[in-house]
Amino acid sequence: MSKNLEVYSITFCKLDEEGEPLVNEDGSLKLFQDTNRRFDFSWLSDVIDDDLVEHLQEITDDRT
């Protein structure tokens, strides 16, 4: 396995005042992304151990 890890995508959820995650009308978790790329997450690849990551069999794009 490659030892070079890079950040591909980061997704956030928001919590309400009670600490519960916001949900969509269908009850699914409401997800958010930094679409303007204002945050620098490149440091994550320096602290993630190769043994802690798993291969994803399928990548879905829920950004609609």
TAWOWO-V598718 format. One record per residue. N is the residue number from 1. PHI is phi in degrees with one decimal (* if undefined). OMEGA is omega in whole degrees, -180 to 180 (none if undefined). Layout:
n->{N/N}
phi->{PHI/PHI}
omega->{OMEGA/OMEGA}
This chain:
n->{1/2/3/4/5/6/7/8/9/10/11/12/13/14/15/16/17/18/19/20/21/22/23/24/25/26/27/28/29/30/31/32/33/34/35/36/37/38/39/40/41/42/43/44/45/46/47/48/49/50/51/52/53/54/55/56/57/58/59/60/61/62/63/64}
phi->{*/-66.2/-96.3/-95.1/-110.4/-131.0/-79.5/-99.8/-157.4/-130.5/-123.2/-117.2/-125.0/-106.8/-110.1/-82.4/-61.9/-89.5/87.8/-90.5/-66.9/-69.3/-127.2/-77.5/-57.7/-85.3/90.9/-75.5/-62.5/-83.2/-109.1/-133.5/-133.2/-85.7/-68.6/-89.5/53.1/-83.3/-97.3/-101.2/-103.3/-61.2/-64.7/-59.7/-66.2/-82.0/-112.1/-87.4/-81.1/-57.7/-73.8/-94.2/-103.8/-123.0/-71.5/-86.9/-76.9/-146.0/-109.8/-107.7/-112.2/-103.2/-83.7/-87.6}
omega->{179/177/180/179/177/178/180/-177/176/-179/-179/166/178/179/175/-177/179/180/178/180/175/-179/175/-180/-179/178/179/-179/178/-175/-179/176/174/-175/179/179/-180/-177/178/179/-177/-180/-180/-179/178/-174/180/178/-178/-180/-176/-177/179/178/175/179/-178/176/177/-179/-177/-175/-179/none}
